[in-house]
Structure formats: structure tokens, C-alpha cells
Amino acid sequence: MRAIADDFGLPPDTPAKLMAATTRHLGQQANAADAVLAAATELGIDPAAAVKLAALAG
């Protein structure tokens, strides 16, 4: 996951922050994909990067 964060120019702690934010959004969104996108918006990261990081985490 760190390599993808690097590819997008994101700090190395971004994957952990994304997973934590996604978890917070799960109860408010219709599905996990929407939770990932909401977390990406919250953190101000590229949605494409967020989806790739989430796919690797899952």
C-alpha cells in the first residue's frame, strides 16, 4: 500500500488514515465503496488513490 501512496504523492500514513476514516463512514453510507469515497473527500485525497488503497487493504 505504501507504494501506491508514494505513486500518488501521499504521506506514508495515508493508508491507515483512509481505513480509519472509511470505518467511520460505513454506517452513514449505502455501501463500502461510498464509504471509501466519503473518506477520500474527508481526507482530501484523490478518489482513485483511495479506491486502490482500499482494494489492497480488503
KOLDO-808624 format. One record per residue: x, y, z of N, C-alpha, C, O, CB in turn. Coordinates in steps of 0.1 Angstrom, whole numbers, plus 2048, in hexadecimal, padded with zeros to 3 digits. Last residue first. Glycine has a CB too. Layout:
// residues N
XYZXYZXYZXYZXYZ...
***
This chain:
// residues 58
7AC7D18107A17C88117A57BA80F79D7B180F7967CB8097C17E08097BF7DE8177B57D38197B57CC8247BB7EB81E7BF7E37EE7CB7DC7F37C87D88027CD7CD8067D77E47F27A87F37EC7A87E67E67B47DD7EC7B27D17EE7A97E77D77B180A7F87A78027FF7A77F47F97A57EA8017998097FE7C38147E57C88107F37BE8077FA7C27FE8017CB81D7FB7B28187D07BD80E7CE7C280A7DC7C57FE7DE7C88147C67A182B7DB79B81F7D67A68147D57A58097D97948207C97B38407DF7AC83A7EA7A782D7E77A78237EF7A18447EE7BB8477C57C58417CF7BE83A7DA7C38307DF7CE84D7D47A38507BC7A98457B57B483E7BE7B58327BF7B08497A879E8677CC79685B7CD79C84F7C779A8447CC78885E7C77B98777DC7B48737CF7AB8677D17AF85D7D67BF8717C57B08867FC7B987F7F37B187B7E67A587A7E67BE8727FA7A48938127A989B8077B28937FE7BC8997F97AF8A780C7978868267A58878277AC88F81C7B789381C7AC87982777C88781D78088C82A78F88F82B79389983177C88283577F87980477B88780477F88E81278489981276C88980278686080E78F86780578C87680579587E80578F8627F776E85A81B77B85B82378586381B78D86B82078084D82775D85880675B86281076786481876A87081C74F85E8197698427F976884F7F276685A7FC76B8657FB75E84E7E776482E80C77283180877283F80277B8478057778267FF74882E80D75083181975E83581676383F81B74F8268237438247F373F8327F77468378037498438047308337F874C80A7F77538137ED74F8227F075882A7EF74E80F7DF73B80080A74980280E75080B8047588148087517F580E71B81180972480680773280A80A73581580D7238007F970D82781370681C80E70E80F80C70980480D6FF81F80171983683271983482371282881F71081E82772783481E71B83684D71484184771284083870B84783271B84E84A72B82185571D82285A71582C85370982C85471D82486874482884973D81C84572E81D84972581984174381084B75483D85274984084974083484573683683F74F84583C76783286375D83B86975283E85F74784186476584986C77582385076D81C85B76382586175882186477781786678183784277782F83B76F82884676282784477E82483279384185578884985177D84184A77184484B78E8548477A482A85779D82F86379183885F7868368647A683786C7AE82983D7A681D84279E82284F79281E8517AF8128467BB84183B7B083E8327A783383879B8348387B583A8247CF83E84D7C584984F7B98468477AE84884B7CB85784C7DE82A8417D882884F7CD8328517C282F8577E282985A7E68368297DD82A8297D68288377CB8248377E681E8267F584D8327E884F82C7E084282C7D484282F7EA85381E80F84C83C8048498457F684A83F7EC84784680585285181F85582781F84782A81384383481083783482C84282F80E86E81381786A81E81585C82180B85681E81387382A80D86C7EF80786D7FC8108698078198618057FA8647FC8138697D48198747DB8128767E98128827EE8188817D380A8537C780185E7C780686A7CF7FF8747D07F385A7CD81F8427CC81C8457BE8138517BD8138597B48158397B881D8407E88288477E282584B7D48288567D083583E7E38068307EA80683D7F08118467EA80F8527E780783C7FF81081A7DD8058217D780482F7DD8028397D57F881A7D98238127F08288157E281D81D7DB8208277D482B8097DB81480B80681D81780782181C7F98238287F682981480F8087F480080080080080980D8008058177FA7F780080C
***
